[in-house]
Amino acid sequence: MSTTMSDIAARAGTSVAAVSVALNGARSKTVKLSEDTRERILRAANELGYRRNPHAGALATGRSKVVGLMLPSASSYADHDPFFWLFTTGVAAAAARRGYNLMLYSANSENGPAQIDRFVAGLVFVSPPTEAAMYAECDRQRIPYVSVFGDPAEARLTVGSSDREGGLMATRHLLQQGHRRIAHLRGREEIRTTHPRQQGYEDALHEAGIGVDETLIQPGDFNRLTGFMSTKALMALPGSRRPTAIFACNDLAAHGAMEAIAEAGLRIPEDVAVVGYDDTWFATVVQPALTSVDMDVLGLGDRAADLVLDAIEGQFTDAGQVVLPVRLTVRESSGAQMSGPMEGS
């Protein structure tokens, strides 16, 4: 039979209310405990082998030490995507630094908030859909939340990066290497980073006096397989129409592109240069090493966690929309070592 608060109260010679205050940190205007009484209660609980309900403090105080993380789809946990690995690490590290645990949600933004655990103190949403139903659910339950790559018009606190600038950097870099037929493997339509990255690509072409060729804009979908299939189709184009460089929506799509280029019997970067996006550890393990836009994925997770924890603890700021800068990490896949150093964008 498990030990109850009544058992502890009897052993310590106090009321059950006093035990609740001592063990769960419950607020009480009527029960005031001396340090001697608190120690006596804790000693009695230890002697009786009392195991505290981890949710009891949340019930008593209305606040837990758990932060929830909801990724855009269930496959985000299973596709070995280095972006989500690094982002989750950033959130977990920031939460641990401030004494919180991290809860990964199996429910996701594809299906809306099937059920938000009422003991979660706050939530971080990654790439939620437009008019996300979970925002209203969080507001209803008074759960603070931060939206990463979400619509600033819908969420009070958002974290993102300079995606248009990243697209500009990547494409300008390839233009500086002498390329004029540059393809773009774009992300998924419903992900908010897709459009500004493509806009940066198109704007860089316009700056150089080059028209946008729609046949060179193909799906990348943020995954290796789509990147491979789209690049395979691009490599099958006649020589005069085939791209000499590819800017991919992320490192996984870039990897798929590199596989398709190699399968076509072409060399990277001599025949086709490649630039990715995210600059995860993955960019350094492919061959040749991948030039990629660094969006500080760990920093994104860390900043998002800090914002939601500040909101949980009542440290509201005017942060609103946080936009982190990006930079280009140049490696072998773009051929820059053959043409000299990159100029600043």
Number of C-alpha atoms within 10 A of each C-alpha: 3 8 13 14 19 15 17 26 20 13 16 20 14 16 14 17 15 20 28 22 19 20 17 18 14 19 13 12 5 8 13 13 13 8 10 9 17 19 14 20 26 18 15 20 23 12 11 15 12 16 11 14 10 12 16 18 20 20 14 16 12 14 19 21 21 20 25 21 23 23 23 19 17 16 12 16 16 9 10 11 18 19 22 20 15 19 20 24 17 21 26 20 19 23 22 13 11 12 10 17 18 20 15 15 19 14 18 22 22 13 14 17 19 13 10 17 12 17 20 21 24 25 29 25 25 26 22 27 20 13 13 20 15 22 23 14 16 17 11 9 12 13 20 24 29 28 25 26 20 25 21 16 11 14 18 16 24 27 25 24 19 16 25 20 22 27 31 22 23 30 29 24 24 25 17 16 20 12 17 18 20 23 25 28 28 24 25 16 11 12 18 20 21 21 18 17 28 25 17 21 26 21 21 23 21 12 11 12 10 13 13 17 13 9 12 19 20 20 22 29 21 24 21 20 18 21 30 25 19 21 30 20 12 22 22 11 12 9 9 8 14 18 22 22 28 28 31 34 30 27 31 29 31 32 25 23 32 31 18 22 23 13 13 13 9 14 15 19 19 13 13 23 26 31 35 30 29 24 25 26 12 16 26 15 10 14 12 18 16 28 28 31 26 18 22 21 23 20 17 24 25 20 22 28 30 18 23 26 26 15 19 21 11 10 10 13 10 7 11 15 19 17 14 16 14 19 19 23 17 22 18 19 26 29 23 19 13 11 11 10 12 15 8 9 11
